[in-house]
């Protein structure tokens, strides 16, 4: 298991965005995942989701009416 502070970057490609795909991919993992905020990915035990910065900016601009 990596020490605290170690960053690991993994990408998974799938033809489906089903929640079951992410649950399978993260089996045995606990920590933070940066993603696009897709609502199917919330509330998986042991995982904290953080929105990707580019998507946060898009939501901010949309709320600001730009």
N, CA, C, O and CB atoms as a CASP TS submission, in Angstrom:
PFRMAT TS
TARGET T0000
AUTHOR 0000-0000-0000
METHOD Language model
MODEL 1
PARENT N/A
ATOM      1  N   UNK     1       0.850  -1.176   0.000  1.00  0.00           N
ATOM      2  CA  UNK     1       0.000   0.000   0.000  1.00  0.00           C
ATOM      3  C   UNK     1       0.893   1.237   0.000  1.00  0.00           C
ATOM      4  O   UNK     1       1.865   1.290   0.754  1.00  0.00           O
ATOM      5  CB  UNK     1      -0.966  -0.001   1.224  1.00  0.00           C
ATOM      6  N   UNK     2       0.577   2.251  -0.848  1.00  0.00           N
ATOM      7  CA  UNK     2       1.402   3.447  -0.903  1.00  0.00           C
ATOM      8  C   UNK     2       1.359   4.229   0.401  1.00  0.00           C
ATOM      9  O   UNK     2       0.366   4.192   1.127  1.00  0.00           O
ATOM     10  CB  UNK     2       0.958   4.330  -2.045  1.00  0.00           C
ATOM     11  N   UNK     3       2.451   4.939   0.694  1.00  0.00           N
ATOM     12  CA  UNK     3       2.487   5.775   1.889  1.00  0.00           C
ATOM     13  C   UNK     3       1.595   6.990   1.708  1.00  0.00           C
ATOM     14  O   UNK     3       1.257   7.359   0.583  1.00  0.00           O
ATOM     15  CB  UNK     3       3.923   6.210   2.206  1.00  0.00           C
ATOM     16  N   UNK     4       1.219   7.602   2.806  1.00  0.00           N
ATOM     17  CA  UNK     4       0.396   8.816   2.761  1.00  0.00           C
ATOM     18  C   UNK     4       1.074   9.861   1.885  1.00  0.00           C
ATOM     19  O   UNK     4       2.287  10.053   1.974  1.00  0.00           O
ATOM     20  CB  UNK     4       0.155   9.378   4.189  1.00  0.00           C
ATOM     21  N   UNK     5       0.306  10.534   1.044  1.00  0.00           N
ATOM     22  CA  UNK     5       0.853  11.581   0.204  1.00  0.00           C
ATOM     23  C   UNK     5       1.267  11.118  -1.181  1.00  0.00           C
ATOM     24  O   UNK     5       1.559  11.944  -2.045  1.00  0.00           O
ATOM     25  CB  UNK     5       2.011  12.187   0.875  1.00  0.00           C
ATOM     26  N   UNK     6       1.297   9.826  -1.405  1.00  0.00           N
ATOM     27  CA  UNK     6       1.643   9.308  -2.713  1.00  0.00           C
ATOM     28  C   UNK     6       0.459   9.458  -3.658  1.00  0.00           C
ATOM     29  O   UNK     6      -0.667   9.112  -3.301  1.00  0.00           O
ATOM     30  CB  UNK     6       2.080   7.841  -2.618  1.00  0.00           C
ATOM     31  N   UNK     7       0.703   9.965  -4.847  1.00  0.00           N
ATOM     32  CA  UNK     7      -0.357  10.112  -5.840  1.00  0.00           C
ATOM     33  C   UNK     7      -0.235   9.009  -6.869  1.00  0.00           C
ATOM     34  O   UNK     7       0.841   8.753  -7.409  1.00  0.00           O
ATOM     35  CB  UNK     7      -0.299  11.498  -6.519  1.00  0.00           C
ATOM     36  N   UNK     8      -1.349   8.368  -7.127  1.00  0.00           N
ATOM     37  CA  UNK     8      -1.404   7.334  -8.153  1.00  0.00           C
ATOM     38  C   UNK     8      -2.469   7.748  -9.151  1.00  0.00           C
ATOM     39  O   UNK     8      -3.585   8.094  -8.763  1.00  0.00           O
ATOM     40  CB  UNK     8      -1.710   5.918  -7.540  1.00  0.00           C
ATOM     41  N   UNK     9      -2.136   7.717 -10.426  1.00  0.00           N
ATOM     42  CA  UNK     9      -3.086   8.089 -11.468  1.00  0.00           C
ATOM     43  C   UNK     9      -3.431   6.848 -12.277  1.00  0.00           C
ATOM     44  O   UNK     9      -2.559   6.202 -12.859  1.00  0.00           O
ATOM     45  CB  UNK     9      -2.510   9.209 -12.383  1.00  0.00           C
ATOM     46  N   UNK    10      -4.712   6.530 -12.302  1.00  0.00           N
ATOM     47  CA  UNK    10      -5.200   5.389 -13.068  1.00  0.00           C
ATOM     48  C   UNK    10      -6.350   5.846 -13.946  1.00  0.00           C
ATOM     49  O   UNK    10      -7.149   6.689 -13.540  1.00  0.00           O
ATOM     50  CB  UNK    10      -5.645   4.231 -12.134  1.00  0.00           C
ATOM     51  N   UNK    11      -6.435   5.306 -15.120  1.00  0.00           N
ATOM     52  CA  UNK    11      -7.543   5.576 -16.015  1.00  0.00           C
ATOM     53  C   UNK    11      -8.179   4.244 -16.391  1.00  0.00           C
ATOM     54  O   UNK    11      -7.491   3.244 -16.595  1.00  0.00           O
ATOM     55  CB  UNK    11      -7.075   6.360 -17.279  1.00  0.00           C
ATOM     56  N   UNK    12      -9.487   4.253 -16.476  1.00  0.00           N
ATOM     57  CA  UNK    12     -10.189   3.064 -16.946  1.00  0.00           C
ATOM     58  C   UNK    12     -11.142   3.504 -18.040  1.00  0.00           C
ATOM     59  O   UNK    12     -11.818   4.526 -17.919  1.00  0.00           O
ATOM     60  CB  UNK    12     -10.951   2.337 -15.782  1.00  0.00           C
ATOM     61  N   UNK    13     -11.188   2.740 -19.085  1.00  0.00           N
ATOM     62  CA  UNK    13     -12.101   3.022 -20.178  1.00  0.00           C
ATOM     63  C   UNK    13     -13.140   1.912 -20.234  1.00  0.00           C
ATOM     64  O   UNK    13     -12.813   0.731 -20.115  1.00  0.00           O
ATOM     65  CB  UNK    13     -11.341   3.149 -21.530  1.00  0.00           C
ATOM     66  N   UNK    14     -14.385   2.304 -20.414  1.00  0.00           N
ATOM     67  CA  UNK    14     -15.469   1.333 -20.490  1.00  0.00           C
ATOM     68  C   UNK    14     -16.523   1.864 -21.442  1.00  0.00           C
ATOM     69  O   UNK    14     -16.655   3.076 -21.614  1.00  0.00           O
ATOM     70  CB  UNK    14     -16.077   1.049 -19.087  1.00  0.00           C
ATOM     71  N   UNK    15     -17.263   0.978 -22.053  1.00  0.00           N
ATOM     72  CA  UNK    15     -18.359   1.392 -22.936  1.00  0.00           C
ATOM     73  C   UNK    15     -19.587   1.818 -22.148  1.00  0.00           C
ATOM     74  O   UNK    15     -20.555   2.311 -22.728  1.00  0.00           O
ATOM     75  CB  UNK    15     -18.726   0.262 -23.889  1.00  0.00           C
ATOM     76  N   UNK    16     -19.560   1.634 -20.837  1.00  0.00           N
ATOM     77  CA  UNK    16     -20.691   1.965 -19.984  1.00  0.00           C
ATOM     78  C   UNK    16     -20.244   2.894 -18.857  1.00  0.00           C
ATOM     79  O   UNK    16     -19.112   2.801 -18.382  1.00  0.00           O
ATOM     80  CB  UNK    16     -21.331   0.686 -19.410  1.00  0.00           C
ATOM     81  N   UNK    17     -21.130   3.784 -18.436  1.00  0.00           N
ATOM     82  CA  UNK    17     -20.866   4.621 -17.266  1.00  0.00           C
ATOM     83  C   UNK    17     -21.638   4.100 -16.058  1.00  0.00           C
ATOM     84  O   UNK    17     -21.846   4.829 -15.088  1.00  0.00           O
ATOM     85  CB  UNK    17     -21.245   6.090 -17.551  1.00  0.00           C
ATOM     86  N   UNK    18     -22.059   2.847 -16.116  1.00  0.00           N
ATOM     87  CA  UNK    18     -22.830   2.254 -15.027  1.00  0.00           C
ATOM     88  C   UNK    18     -22.037   2.284 -13.724  1.00  0.00           C
ATOM     89  O   UNK    18     -20.815   2.134 -13.716  1.00  0.00           O
ATOM     90  CB  UNK    18     -23.226   0.812 -15.372  1.00  0.00           C
ATOM     91  N   UNK    19     -22.749   2.479 -12.645  1.00  0.00           N
ATOM     92  CA  UNK    19     -22.141   2.507 -11.318  1.00  0.00           C
ATOM     93  C   UNK    19     -21.369   1.213 -11.047  1.00  0.00           C
ATOM     94  O   UNK    19     -20.327   1.239 -10.392  1.00  0.00           O
ATOM     95  CB  UNK    19     -23.217   2.723 -10.240  1.00  0.00           C
ATOM     96  N   UNK    20     -21.871   0.096 -11.540  1.00  0.00           N
ATOM     97  CA  UNK    20     -21.215  -1.198 -11.312  1.00  0.00           C
ATOM     98  C   UNK    20     -19.795  -1.240 -11.884  1.00  0.00           C
ATOM     99  O   UNK    20     -18.938  -1.946 -11.354  1.00  0.00           O
ATOM    100  CB  UNK    20     -22.046  -2.318 -11.927  1.00  0.00           C
ATOM    101  N   UNK    21     -19.544  -0.498 -12.948  1.00  0.00           N
ATOM    102  CA  UNK    21     -18.201  -0.439 -13.542  1.00  0.00           C
ATOM    103  C   UNK    21     -17.240   0.204 -12.550  1.00  0.00           C
ATOM    104  O   UNK    21     -16.139  -0.301 -12.334  1.00  0.00           O
ATOM    105  CB  UNK    21     -18.214   0.356 -14.886  1.00  0.00           C
ATOM    106  N   UNK    22     -17.653   1.317 -11.946  1.00  0.00           N
ATOM    107  CA  UNK    22     -16.791   1.987 -10.966  1.00  0.00           C
ATOM    108  C   UNK    22     -16.642   1.147  -9.702  1.00  0.00           C
ATOM    109  O   UNK    22     -15.553   1.076  -9.134  1.00  0.00           O
ATOM    110  CB  UNK    22     -17.356   3.373 -10.613  1.00  0.00           C
ATOM    111  N   UNK    23     -17.712   0.519  -9.261  1.00  0.00           N
ATOM    112  CA  UNK    23     -17.616  -0.321  -8.064  1.00  0.00           C
ATOM    113  C   UNK    23     -16.625  -1.463  -8.280  1.00  0.00           C
ATOM    114  O   UNK    23     -15.859  -1.795  -7.375  1.00  0.00           O
ATOM    115  CB  UNK    23     -19.001  -0.885  -7.689  1.00  0.00           C
ATOM    116  N   UNK    24     -16.632  -2.052  -9.441  1.00  0.00           N
ATOM    117  CA  UNK    24     -15.691  -3.123  -9.756  1.00  0.00           C
ATOM    118  C   UNK    24     -14.251  -2.603  -9.797  1.00  0.00           C
ATOM    119  O   UNK    24     -13.333  -3.239  -9.278  1.00  0.00           O
ATOM    120  CB  UNK    24     -16.055  -3.771 -11.096  1.00  0.00           C
ATOM    121  N   UNK    25     -14.072  -1.446 -10.417  1.00  0.00           N
ATOM    122  CA  UNK    25     -12.746  -0.836 -10.567  1.00  0.00           C
ATOM    123  C   UNK    25     -12.144  -0.445  -9.220  1.00  0.00           C
ATOM    124  O   UNK    25     -10.928  -0.528  -9.043  1.00  0.00           O
ATOM    125  CB  UNK    25     -12.831   0.392 -11.470  1.00  0.00           C
ATOM    126  N   UNK    26     -12.972  -0.022  -8.272  1.00  0.00           N
ATOM    127  CA  UNK    26     -12.482   0.480  -6.994  1.00  0.00           C
ATOM    128  C   UNK    26     -12.558  -0.547  -5.867  1.00  0.00           C
ATOM    129  O   UNK    26     -12.308  -0.212  -4.709  1.00  0.00           O
ATOM    130  CB  UNK    26     -13.257   1.700  -6.606  1.00  0.00           C
ATOM    131  N   UNK    27     -12.893  -1.771  -6.186  1.00  0.00           N
ATOM    132  CA  UNK    27     -13.003  -2.798  -5.149  1.00  0.00           C
ATOM    133  C   UNK    27     -11.718  -2.876  -4.331  1.00  0.00           C
ATOM    134  O   UNK    27     -10.631  -3.039  -4.885  1.00  0.00           O
ATOM    135  CB  UNK    27     -13.316  -4.169  -5.777  1.00  0.00           C
ATOM    136  N   UNK    28     -11.846  -2.758  -3.020  1.00  0.00           N
ATOM    137  CA  UNK    28     -10.690  -2.813  -2.132  1.00  0.00           C
ATOM    138  C   UNK    28      -9.970  -1.486  -1.955  1.00  0.00           C
ATOM    139  O   UNK    28      -8.990  -1.419  -1.213  1.00  0.00           O
ATOM    140  CB  UNK    28      -9.731  -3.814  -2.640  1.00  0.00           C
ATOM    141  N   UNK    29     -10.425  -0.440  -2.610  1.00  0.00           N
ATOM    142  CA  UNK    29      -9.788   0.875  -2.536  1.00  0.00           C
ATOM    143  C   UNK    29     -10.568   1.782  -1.597  1.00  0.00           C
ATOM    144  O   UNK    29     -11.797   1.728  -1.556  1.00  0.00           O
ATOM    145  CB  UNK    29      -9.685   1.515  -3.938  1.00  0.00           C
ATOM    146  N   UNK    30      -9.869   2.605  -0.852  1.00  0.00           N
ATOM    147  CA  UNK    30     -10.502   3.693  -0.116  1.00  0.00           C
ATOM    148  C   UNK    30      -9.618   4.913  -0.276  1.00  0.00           C
ATOM    149  O   UNK    30      -8.393   4.811  -0.210  1.00  0.00           O
ATOM    150  CB  UNK    30     -10.714   3.332   1.399  1.00  0.00           C
ATOM    151  N   UNK    31     -10.226   6.056  -0.485  1.00  0.00           N
ATOM    152  CA  UNK    31      -9.480   7.283  -0.700  1.00  0.00           C
ATOM    153  C   UNK    31     -10.290   8.248  -1.535  1.00  0.00           C
ATOM    154  O   UNK    31     -11.521   8.217  -1.518  1.00  0.00           O
ATOM    155  CB  UNK    31      -8.140   6.994  -1.369  1.00  0.00           C
ATOM    156  N   UNK    32      -9.602   9.102  -2.263  1.00  0.00           N
ATOM    157  CA  UNK    32     -10.245  10.135  -3.058  1.00  0.00           C
ATOM    158  C   UNK    32     -10.109   9.837  -4.538  1.00  0.00           C
ATOM    159  O   UNK    32      -9.057   9.400  -5.005  1.00  0.00           O
ATOM    160  CB  UNK    32      -9.654  11.500  -2.739  1.00  0.00           C
ATOM    161  N   UNK    33     -11.186  10.079  -5.269  1.00  0.00           N
ATOM    162  CA  UNK    33     -11.193   9.937  -6.722  1.00  0.00           C
ATOM    163  C   UNK    33     -11.633  11.270  -7.306  1.00  0.00           C
ATOM    164  O   UNK    33     -12.648  11.832  -6.894  1.00  0.00           O
ATOM    165  CB  UNK    33     -12.136   8.766  -7.188  1.00  0.00           C
ATOM    166  N   UNK    34     -10.871  11.772  -8.264  1.00  0.00           N
ATOM    167  CA  UNK    34     -11.251  12.988  -8.979  1.00  0.00           C
ATOM    168  C   UNK    34     -11.968  12.557 -10.246  1.00  0.00           C
ATOM    169  O   UNK    34     -11.429  11.796 -11.051  1.00  0.00           O
ATOM    170  CB  UNK    34     -10.002  13.893  -9.303  1.00  0.00           C
ATOM    171  N   UNK    35     -13.192  13.051 -10.416  1.00  0.00           N
ATOM    172  CA  UNK    35     -13.989  12.648 -11.569  1.00  0.00           C
ATOM    173  C   UNK    35     -14.850  13.815 -12.040  1.00  0.00           C
ATOM    174  O   UNK    35     -14.694  14.943 -11.571  1.00  0.00           O
ATOM    175  CB  UNK    35     -14.870  11.428 -11.226  1.00  0.00           C
ATOM    176  N   UNK    36     -15.744  13.537 -12.955  1.00  0.00           N
ATOM    177  CA  UNK    36     -16.546  14.597 -13.572  1.00  0.00           C
ATOM    178  C   UNK    36     -17.830  14.931 -12.821  1.00  0.00           C
ATOM    179  O   UNK    36     -18.632  15.724 -13.316  1.00  0.00           O
ATOM    180  CB  UNK    36     -16.890  14.205 -14.965  1.00  0.00           C
ATOM    181  N   UNK    37     -18.045  14.360 -11.661  1.00  0.00           N
ATOM    182  CA  UNK    37     -19.232  14.678 -10.887  1.00  0.00           C
ATOM    183  C   UNK    37     -20.479  13.929 -11.311  1.00  0.00           C
ATOM    184  O   UNK    37     -21.582  14.294 -10.905  1.00  0.00           O
ATOM    185  CB  UNK    37     -19.492  16.119 -10.967  1.00  0.00           C
ATOM    186  N   UNK    38     -20.330  12.900 -12.112  1.00  0.00           N
ATOM    187  CA  UNK    38     -21.462  12.096 -12.571  1.00  0.00           C
ATOM    188  C   UNK    38     -22.209  11.551 -11.348  1.00  0.00           C
ATOM    189  O   UNK    38     -21.602  10.907 -10.492  1.00  0.00           O
ATOM    190  CB  UNK    38     -20.983  10.927 -13.501  1.00  0.00           C
ATOM    191  N   UNK    39     -23.510  11.803 -11.261  1.00  0.00           N
ATOM    192  CA  UNK    39     -24.279  11.507 -10.050  1.00  0.00           C
ATOM    193  C   UNK    39     -24.333  10.022  -9.689  1.00  0.00           C
ATOM    194  O   UNK    39     -24.556   9.695  -8.524  1.00  0.00           O
ATOM    195  CB  UNK    39     -25.672  12.018 -10.215  1.00  0.00           C
ATOM    196  N   UNK    40     -24.143   9.136 -10.623  1.00  0.00           N
ATOM    197  CA  UNK    40     -24.158   7.698 -10.323  1.00  0.00           C
ATOM    198  C   UNK    40     -22.972   7.296  -9.448  1.00  0.00           C
ATOM    199  O   UNK    40     -22.973   6.213  -8.862  1.00  0.00           O
ATOM    200  CB  UNK    40     -24.144   6.884 -11.623  1.00  0.00           C
ATOM    201  N   UNK    41     -21.968   8.157  -9.358  1.00  0.00           N
ATOM    202  CA  UNK    41     -20.754   7.818  -8.633  1.00  0.00           C
ATOM    203  C   UNK    41     -20.719   8.319  -7.204  1.00  0.00           C
ATOM    204  O   UNK    41     -19.680   8.213  -6.551  1.00  0.00           O
ATOM    205  CB  UNK    41     -19.589   8.350  -9.355  1.00  0.00           C
ATOM    206  N   UNK    42     -21.815   8.860  -6.692  1.00  0.00           N
ATOM    207  CA  UNK    42     -21.757   9.349  -5.315  1.00  0.00           C
ATOM    208  C   UNK    42     -22.044   8.224  -4.319  1.00  0.00           C
ATOM    209  O   UNK    42     -22.675   7.220  -4.649  1.00  0.00           O
ATOM    210  CB  UNK    42     -22.755  10.498  -5.115  1.00  0.00           C
ATOM    211  N   UNK    43     -21.571   8.421  -3.115  1.00  0.00           N
ATOM    212  CA  UNK    43     -21.866   7.536  -1.981  1.00  0.00           C
ATOM    213  C   UNK    43     -21.435   6.089  -2.181  1.00  0.00           C
ATOM    214  O   UNK    43     -22.250   5.174  -2.061  1.00  0.00           O
ATOM    215  CB  UNK    43     -23.328   7.565  -1.700  1.00  0.00           C
ATOM    216  N   UNK    44     -20.187   5.884  -2.479  1.00  0.00           N
ATOM    217  CA  UNK    44     -19.597   4.544  -2.466  1.00  0.00           C
ATOM    218  C   UNK    44     -18.738   4.489  -1.207  1.00  0.00           C
ATOM    219  O   UNK    44     -17.852   5.323  -1.020  1.00  0.00           O
ATOM    220  CB  UNK    44     -18.745   4.240  -3.790  1.00  0.00           C
ATOM    221  N   UNK    45     -18.997   3.515  -0.349  1.00  0.00           N
ATOM    222  CA  UNK    45     -18.312   3.428   0.939  1.00  0.00           C
ATOM    223  C   UNK    45     -16.796   3.519   0.796  1.00  0.00           C
ATOM    224  O   UNK    45     -16.193   2.846  -0.039  1.00  0.00           O
ATOM    225  CB  UNK    45     -18.681   2.133   1.635  1.00  0.00           C
ATOM    226  N   UNK    46     -16.198   4.364   1.628  1.00  0.00           N
ATOM    227  CA  UNK    46     -14.751   4.486   1.681  1.00  0.00           C
ATOM    228  C   UNK    46     -14.150   5.392   0.629  1.00  0.00           C
ATOM    229  O   UNK    46     -12.934   5.584   0.607  1.00  0.00           O
ATOM    230  CB  UNK    46     -14.151   3.161   1.559  1.00  0.00           C
ATOM    231  N   UNK    47     -14.979   5.960  -0.253  1.00  0.00           N
ATOM    232  CA  UNK    47     -14.462   6.800  -1.333  1.00  0.00           C
ATOM    233  C   UNK    47     -15.030   8.204  -1.228  1.00  0.00           C
ATOM    234  O   UNK    47     -16.233   8.393  -1.047  1.00  0.00           O
ATOM    235  CB  UNK    47     -14.796   6.193  -2.704  1.00  0.00           C
ATOM    236  N   UNK    48     -14.150   9.181  -1.345  1.00  0.00           N
ATOM    237  CA  UNK    48     -14.534  10.581  -1.415  1.00  0.00           C
ATOM    238  C   UNK    48     -14.347  11.022  -2.855  1.00  0.00           C
ATOM    239  O   UNK    48     -13.301  10.769  -3.453  1.00  0.00           O
ATOM    240  CB  UNK    48     -13.697  11.468  -0.425  1.00  0.00           C
ATOM    241  N   UNK    49     -15.348  11.677  -3.412  1.00  0.00           N
ATOM    242  CA  UNK    49     -15.258  12.151  -4.786  1.00  0.00           C
ATOM    243  C   UNK    49     -14.981  13.643  -4.814  1.00  0.00           C
ATOM    244  O   UNK    49     -15.606  14.418  -4.090  1.00  0.00           O
ATOM    245  CB  UNK    49     -16.543  11.835  -5.553  1.00  0.00           C
ATOM    246  N   UNK    50     -14.044  14.032  -5.650  1.00  0.00           N
ATOM    247  CA  UNK    50     -13.710  15.441  -5.860  1.00  0.00           C
ATOM    248  C   UNK    50     -13.914  15.734  -7.342  1.00  0.00           C
ATOM    249  O   UNK    50     -13.472  14.972  -8.201  1.00  0.00           O
ATOM    250  CB  UNK    50     -12.229  15.769  -5.402  1.00  0.00           C
ATOM    251  N   UNK    51     -14.584  16.840  -7.632  1.00  0.00           N
ATOM    252  CA  UNK    51     -14.836  17.187  -9.034  1.00  0.00           C
ATOM    253  C   UNK    51     -13.575  17.667  -9.723  1.00  0.00           C
ATOM    254  O   UNK    51     -12.764  18.379  -9.132  1.00  0.00           O
ATOM    255  CB  UNK    51     -15.914  18.257  -9.132  1.00  0.00           C
ATOM    256  N   UNK    52     -13.419  17.282 -10.950  1.00  0.00           N
ATOM    257  CA  UNK    52     -12.328  17.741 -11.812  1.00  0.00           C
ATOM    258  C   UNK    52     -12.434  19.257 -11.976  1.00  0.00           C
ATOM    259  O   UNK    52     -13.527  19.773 -12.208  1.00  0.00           O
ATOM    260  CB  UNK    52     -12.369  17.024 -13.205  1.00  0.00           C
ATOM    261  N   UNK    53     -11.340  19.964 -11.863  1.00  0.00           N
ATOM    262  CA  UNK    53     -11.335  21.430 -11.891  1.00  0.00           C
ATOM    263  C   UNK    53     -11.982  22.039 -13.119  1.00  0.00           C
ATOM    264  O   UNK    53     -12.677  23.049 -13.007  1.00  0.00           O
ATOM    265  CB  UNK    53      -9.943  21.919 -11.798  1.00  0.00           C
ATOM    266  N   UNK    54     -11.774  21.455 -14.281  1.00  0.00           N
ATOM    267  CA  UNK    54     -12.376  21.985 -15.503  1.00  0.00           C
ATOM    268  C   UNK    54     -13.890  21.933 -15.468  1.00  0.00           C
ATOM    269  O   UNK    54     -14.561  22.810 -16.012  1.00  0.00           O
ATOM    270  CB  UNK    54     -11.873  21.224 -16.702  1.00  0.00           C
ATOM    271  N   UNK    55     -14.416  20.923 -14.840  1.00  0.00           N
ATOM    272  CA  UNK    55     -15.870  20.788 -14.739  1.00  0.00           C
ATOM    273  C   UNK    55     -16.428  21.767 -13.720  1.00  0.00           C
ATOM    274  O   UNK    55     -17.506  22.327 -13.920  1.00  0.00           O
ATOM    275  CB  UNK    55     -16.256  19.352 -14.360  1.00  0.00           C
ATOM    276  N   UNK    56     -15.701  21.975 -12.626  1.00  0.00           N
ATOM    277  CA  UNK    56     -16.137  22.952 -11.631  1.00  0.00           C
ATOM    278  C   UNK    56     -16.229  24.331 -12.267  1.00  0.00           C
ATOM    279  O   UNK    56     -17.192  25.061 -12.032  1.00  0.00           O
ATOM    280  CB  UNK    56     -15.173  22.976 -10.423  1.00  0.00           C
ATOM    281  N   UNK    57     -15.242  24.689 -13.065  1.00  0.00           N
ATOM    282  CA  UNK    57     -15.245  25.989 -13.754  1.00  0.00           C
ATOM    283  C   UNK    57     -16.462  26.101 -14.676  1.00  0.00           C
ATOM    284  O   UNK    57     -17.117  27.142 -14.716  1.00  0.00           O
ATOM    285  CB  UNK    57     -13.935  26.180 -14.570  1.00  0.00           C
ATOM    286  N   UNK    58     -16.761  25.046 -15.404  1.00  0.00           N
ATOM    287  CA  UNK    58     -17.908  25.056 -16.308  1.00  0.00           C
ATOM    288  C   UNK    58     -19.200  25.305 -15.538  1.00  0.00           C
ATOM    289  O   UNK    58     -20.027  26.115 -15.956  1.00  0.00           O
ATOM    290  CB  UNK    58     -17.997  23.730 -17.079  1.00  0.00           C
ATOM    291  N   UNK    59     -19.378  24.604 -14.401  1.00  0.00           N
ATOM    292  CA  UNK    59     -20.584  24.788 -13.591  1.00  0.00           C
ATOM    293  C   UNK    59     -20.658  26.214 -13.039  1.00  0.00           C
ATOM    294  O   UNK    59     -21.736  26.805 -12.979  1.00  0.00           O
ATOM    295  CB  UNK    59     -20.615  23.770 -12.436  1.00  0.00           C
ATOM    296  N   UNK    60     -19.516  26.756 -12.639  1.00  0.00           N
ATOM    297  CA  UNK    60     -19.455  28.125 -12.108  1.00  0.00           C
ATOM    298  C   UNK    60     -19.873  29.121 -13.189  1.00  0.00           C
ATOM    299  O   UNK    60     -20.683  30.010 -12.927  1.00  0.00           O
ATOM    300  CB  UNK    60     -18.023  28.454 -11.591  1.00  0.00           C
ATOM    301  N   UNK    61     -19.334  28.983 -14.389  1.00  0.00           N
ATOM    302  CA  UNK    61     -19.676  29.899 -15.478  1.00  0.00           C
ATOM    303  C   UNK    61     -21.151  29.774 -15.866  1.00  0.00           C
ATOM    304  O   UNK    61     -21.799  30.769 -16.192  1.00  0.00           O
ATOM    305  CB  UNK    61     -18.786  29.628 -16.698  1.00  0.00           C
ATOM    306  N   UNK    62     -21.673  28.557 -15.831  1.00  0.00           N
ATOM    307  CA  UNK    62     -23.076  28.350 -16.138  1.00  0.00           C
ATOM    308  C   UNK    62     -23.970  29.036 -15.101  1.00  0.00           C
ATOM    309  O   UNK    62     -24.979  29.644 -15.458  1.00  0.00           O
ATOM    310  CB  UNK    62     -23.388  26.854 -16.204  1.00  0.00           C
ATOM    311  N   UNK    63     -23.605  28.941 -13.831  1.00  0.00           N
ATOM    312  CA  UNK    63     -24.370  29.576 -12.773  1.00  0.00           C
ATOM    313  C   UNK    63     -24.282  31.092 -12.842  1.00  0.00           C
ATOM    314  O   UNK    63     -25.203  31.802 -12.437  1.00  0.00           O
ATOM    315  CB  UNK    63     -23.891  29.093 -11.426  1.00  0.00           C
ATOM    316  N   UNK    64     -23.153  31.580 -13.364  1.00  0.00           N
ATOM    317  CA  UNK    64     -22.919  33.016 -13.493  1.00  0.00           C
ATOM    318  C   UNK    64     -23.601  33.579 -14.747  1.00  0.00           C
ATOM    319  O   UNK    64     -23.625  34.793 -14.949  1.00  0.00           O
ATOM    320  CB  UNK    64     -21.410  33.304 -13.536  1.00  0.00           C
ATOM    321  N   UNK    65     -24.152  32.702 -15.582  1.00  0.00           N
ATOM    322  CA  UNK    65     -24.860  33.133 -16.777  1.00  0.00           C
ATOM    323  C   UNK    65     -23.978  33.440 -17.967  1.00  0.00           C
ATOM    324  O   UNK    65     -24.418  34.119 -18.895  1.00  0.00           O
ATOM    325  CB  UNK    65     -25.653  34.316 -16.464  1.00  0.00           C
ATOM    326  N   UNK    66     -22.743  32.959 -17.966  1.00  0.00           N
ATOM    327  CA  UNK    66     -21.833  33.231 -19.081  1.00  0.00           C
ATOM    328  C   UNK    66     -21.770  32.082 -20.048  1.00  0.00           C
ATOM    329  O   UNK    66     -21.049  32.151 -21.043  1.00  0.00           O
ATOM    330  CB  UNK    66     -20.452  33.535 -18.573  1.00  0.00           C
TER
END
